[in-house]
Amino acid sequence: MSLRFLVALLAAWVSFGVACHAPAEDGAAAAAPPKAAASAPKGKAKTAKASASKGAAEQPTGETAKTRTLEKATFGGGCFWCIEAVFEQVKGVKSVVSGYAGGSVPRPYYELVGTGTTGHAEVVQIEYDADIVTYDDLLKTFWSAHDPTTLNRQGPDEGTQYRSLILYHNDEQKLAAQKMYNKLTAAHVFAAPITTQLAPLTRFYPAERYHQNYYRNHRFDPYCEAEIAPKLQMMKLKQAMERRAATSTDKSAGGDQ
């Protein structure tokens, strides 16, 4: 994803975010996003990694009133290292786990998914506090963190395992994704049609341990510096611009009273 594309997308997203505060019409029909078509994988331009450790990372459990509000969301937007790093910056997100989902082969692992024959995509599963951040907020972050118009490709990474993908956990998430897809399309936020696939989550497989928190542990890796760091910088700028736009809107509303 080029810097020029990120800057243009940032401006469009700030405008779209302000417009989204207007109430939507009830009962509006929602068309499902187009599904990504299959294409042959072409490999990933990444540096060599340590040997795989195939155990799933254990998730913390607790029965306090606070943890009962936690919900889950699952997204695929190219390399899971990239979107993991982005969602870790979102206030209200409690954990982000990189993994594989959307395919039919049980117990997938990195090298097998990389062949493009399993149907699985690289995804992240997010656990978030719904009292702090909404699913709509996560959808906005998802669509602004990658280019959903490039079919089965993000930057140097090509193959169906890098497709743009929303795996919903319930009907509410499905409807929310469809509704925002319709708004993005109507507002022409992207210059090309969105290729994001929408499907129910059947099973999520955590990726090998060395993939977890990859940017935190390898931020000076050439791939991280070239692909992830610019996204994080643009996300911080987007958040600052949104806060400024919201403050201006509040001031204008107060002056009208």
C-alpha positions as CSV (number, residue, x, y, z in Angstrom):
1,M,0.0,0.0,0.0
2,S,1.7,3.3,-1.1
3,L,2.0,6.4,1.0
4,R,0.0,8.3,-1.6
5,F,-2.9,5.9,-1.3
6,L,-2.8,6.0,2.5
7,V,-2.9,9.9,2.5
8,A,-5.9,9.9,0.0
9,L,-7.7,7.2,2.0
10,L,-7.1,9.1,5.2
11,A,-8.8,12.2,3.9
12,A,-11.7,10.2,2.6
13,W,-12.1,8.3,5.9
14,V,-12.2,11.5,8.0
15,S,-15.0,12.9,5.8
16,F,-16.8,9.6,5.9
17,G,-16.5,9.3,9.7
18,V,-18.1,12.7,10.2
19,A,-20.9,11.8,7.8
20,C,-21.6,8.6,9.6
21,H,-22.8,10.5,12.6
22,A,-26.0,11.3,10.7
23,P,-28.8,8.8,11.4
24,A,-29.3,6.1,8.8
25,E,-32.7,5.4,7.3
26,D,-34.4,2.5,9.0
27,G,-35.2,-0.6,6.9
28,A,-32.6,0.2,4.2
29,A,-31.8,-2.9,2.2
30,A,-28.2,-4.1,2.7
31,A,-26.4,-5.8,-0.2
32,A,-23.8,-8.3,0.8
33,P,-20.2,-7.4,-0.2
34,P,-18.9,-9.2,-3.2
35,K,-16.9,-12.4,-2.5
36,A,-13.2,-12.6,-3.4
37,A,-12.5,-14.9,-6.3
38,A,-9.7,-17.5,-6.0
39,S,-6.3,-16.8,-7.6
40,A,-3.0,-18.7,-7.4
41,P,-0.8,-17.7,-4.5
42,K,2.5,-16.0,-5.3
43,G,4.3,-16.1,-2.0
44,K,5.0,-13.5,0.6
45,A,7.9,-11.0,0.6
46,K,8.9,-11.5,4.2
47,T,12.1,-12.2,6.1
48,A,13.0,-15.6,7.4
49,K,11.3,-16.6,10.7
50,A,12.1,-18.9,13.6
51,S,10.9,-22.5,13.5
52,A,7.2,-23.0,14.1
53,S,5.7,-23.6,17.6
54,K,2.2,-24.9,16.9
55,G,0.5,-24.5,20.2
56,A,-2.4,-22.0,20.5
57,A,-1.7,-19.1,22.9
58,E,-3.8,-19.5,26.0
59,Q,-6.4,-16.8,26.5
60,P,-7.0,-15.3,30.0
61,T,-10.3,-16.2,31.6
62,G,-12.2,-14.5,34.3
63,E,-15.8,-14.2,35.6
64,T,-15.7,-10.6,36.7
65,A,-18.4,-8.1,35.6
66,K,-15.8,-6.4,33.4
67,T,-14.9,-9.5,31.4
68,R,-18.6,-10.3,30.7
69,T,-18.8,-7.3,28.3
70,L,-15.9,-8.6,26.1
71,E,-16.9,-9.6,22.6
72,K,-15.0,-11.0,19.6
73,A,-14.5,-9.9,16.0
74,T,-12.5,-11.6,13.3
75,F,-11.0,-9.8,10.2
76,G,-8.6,-10.6,7.4
77,G,-6.8,-7.8,5.6
78,G,-3.6,-9.1,4.1
79,C,-0.6,-10.1,6.3
80,F,-1.8,-10.7,9.9
81,W,1.3,-9.0,11.2
82,C,0.0,-5.7,9.8
83,I,-3.6,-5.7,11.0
84,E,-2.6,-7.1,14.4
85,A,-0.3,-4.1,14.9
86,V,-3.1,-1.7,13.9
87,F,-5.8,-3.2,16.1
88,E,-3.4,-3.3,19.1
89,Q,-3.5,0.5,19.0
90,V,-7.3,0.7,19.3
91,K,-8.6,1.8,22.7
92,G,-10.9,-0.9,24.1
93,V,-9.2,-3.8,22.3
94,K,-8.0,-6.2,25.0
95,S,-6.3,-8.8,22.8
96,V,-5.4,-9.5,19.2
97,V,-4.5,-13.0,18.1
98,S,-3.1,-13.8,14.7
99,G,-4.4,-17.0,13.1
100,Y,-6.1,-18.8,10.2
101,A,-9.8,-19.1,9.3
102,G,-12.1,-19.3,6.4
103,G,-10.9,-22.6,5.0
104,S,-11.8,-26.3,5.1
105,V,-8.5,-28.0,6.1
106,P,-8.3,-28.8,9.9
107,R,-5.2,-27.7,11.9
108,P,-3.7,-25.5,9.3
109,Y,-0.1,-24.1,9.8
110,Y,1.8,-21.3,8.2
111,E,3.6,-23.2,5.4
112,L,0.4,-25.1,4.4
113,V,-1.7,-22.0,4.4
114,G,1.0,-20.3,2.3
115,T,0.4,-22.8,-0.6
116,G,-3.1,-21.3,-1.1
117,T,-4.7,-24.7,-1.2
118,T,-6.4,-24.8,2.3
119,G,-9.0,-22.0,1.7
120,H,-7.8,-20.3,4.9
121,A,-6.8,-16.7,5.1
122,E,-4.5,-14.9,7.5
123,V,-6.8,-13.2,10.0
124,V,-6.8,-11.7,13.5
125,Q,-9.3,-12.4,16.2
126,I,-10.0,-9.5,18.4
127,E,-11.4,-9.5,21.9
128,Y,-12.8,-6.0,22.8
129,D,-14.7,-4.2,25.4
130,A,-18.0,-3.3,23.8
131,D,-18.5,-0.5,26.4
132,I,-15.5,1.3,25.1
133,V,-15.3,0.5,21.4
134,T,-18.1,-0.6,19.1
135,Y,-18.1,-3.1,16.3
136,D,-18.8,-0.3,13.9
137,D,-15.6,1.4,15.2
138,L,-13.7,-1.8,14.5
139,L,-15.1,-2.0,11.0
140,K,-13.9,1.5,10.3
141,T,-10.4,0.6,11.5
142,F,-10.5,-2.6,9.4
143,W,-11.4,-0.9,6.1
144,S,-9.0,2.0,6.7
145,A,-6.1,-0.3,7.6
146,H,-5.8,-2.1,4.2
147,D,-6.9,-1.7,0.6
148,P,-10.1,-3.7,0.2
149,T,-10.2,-3.1,-3.5
150,T,-7.2,-5.3,-4.4
151,L,-8.4,-8.8,-4.9
152,N,-6.3,-11.4,-3.0
153,R,-3.4,-9.0,-2.6
154,Q,-2.0,-6.5,-0.1
155,G,1.2,-4.7,-1.1
156,P,3.8,-7.4,-1.9
157,D,1.7,-10.2,-0.5
158,E,-0.4,-12.1,-3.1
159,G,-2.7,-15.1,-2.8
160,T,-6.1,-16.0,-1.5
161,Q,-4.7,-16.3,2.0
162,Y,-4.3,-12.4,1.9
163,R,-7.9,-11.7,0.8
164,S,-10.0,-9.0,2.4
165,L,-12.3,-10.9,4.8
166,I,-14.9,-10.2,7.5
167,L,-15.9,-13.3,9.5
168,Y,-18.9,-12.4,11.5
169,H,-19.7,-14.1,14.9
170,N,-23.5,-13.3,14.8
171,D,-26.2,-11.8,12.7
172,E,-25.7,-8.3,14.3
173,Q,-22.1,-8.2,13.1
174,K,-23.2,-9.4,9.6
175,L,-25.8,-6.7,9.3
176,A,-23.4,-4.0,10.6
177,A,-20.8,-5.1,8.0
178,Q,-23.3,-5.0,5.2
179,K,-24.6,-1.6,6.3
180,M,-21.2,-0.1,6.3
181,Y,-20.3,-1.7,3.0
182,N,-23.3,0.0,1.5
183,K,-22.3,3.4,3.0
184,L,-18.7,3.1,1.8
185,T,-19.9,2.2,-1.7
186,A,-22.5,5.0,-1.9
187,A,-19.9,7.6,-0.6
188,H,-17.3,6.4,-3.1
189,V,-14.7,6.3,-0.4
190,F,-12.6,3.9,-2.5
191,A,-11.9,4.5,-6.2
192,A,-12.5,0.9,-7.1
193,P,-15.1,-1.7,-6.0
194,I,-14.7,-3.3,-2.6
195,T,-13.8,-7.0,-2.9
196,T,-14.1,-7.8,0.9
197,Q,-15.6,-11.2,1.4
198,L,-18.3,-11.6,4.1
199,A,-18.8,-15.0,5.7
200,P,-19.7,-16.6,9.0
201,L,-16.9,-17.7,11.3
202,T,-16.8,-21.5,11.6
203,R,-13.5,-22.0,13.3
204,F,-10.4,-19.9,14.2
205,Y,-7.0,-21.5,14.5
206,P,-4.3,-19.4,16.3
207,A,-1.1,-19.0,14.4
208,E,2.2,-20.2,15.6
209,R,3.6,-18.5,18.6
210,Y,6.3,-16.6,16.7
211,H,3.7,-14.8,14.7
212,Q,2.0,-13.3,17.8
213,N,2.9,-9.6,18.6
214,Y,5.2,-9.7,15.6
215,Y,5.6,-6.0,15.1
216,R,6.3,-5.4,18.8
217,N,9.0,-8.0,18.7
218,H,10.5,-7.2,15.3
219,R,9.8,-3.5,14.6
220,F,13.1,-3.0,12.9
221,D,12.5,-5.9,10.6
222,P,12.6,-4.6,6.9
223,Y,9.1,-5.8,6.3
224,C,7.8,-4.1,9.4
225,E,9.6,-0.8,8.6
226,A,8.3,-0.9,5.0
227,E,4.7,-2.1,5.4
228,I,3.6,-1.8,9.1
229,A,5.2,1.4,10.4
230,P,3.6,3.7,7.7
231,K,0.2,2.2,8.5
232,L,0.6,2.9,12.2
233,Q,1.7,6.5,11.5
234,M,-1.3,7.1,9.3
235,M,-3.7,5.6,11.8
236,K,-2.4,7.9,14.5
237,L,-2.8,10.9,12.2
238,K,-6.3,9.7,11.3
239,Q,-7.3,9.5,15.0
240,A,-6.0,13.0,15.6
241,M,-7.9,14.4,12.7
242,E,-11.1,12.6,13.8
243,R,-10.7,14.1,17.3
244,R,-10.2,17.5,15.8
245,A,-13.2,17.1,13.5
246,A,-15.4,15.9,16.4
247,T,-14.3,18.9,18.5
248,S,-15.2,21.3,15.8
249,T,-18.6,19.7,15.3
250,D,-19.3,19.9,19.0
251,K,-18.3,23.6,19.1
252,S,-20.5,24.4,16.1
253,A,-23.4,22.6,17.7
254,G,-22.9,24.5,21.0
255,G,-22.8,27.8,19.2
256,D,-26.2,27.1,17.5
257,Q,-27.9,26.8,20.8
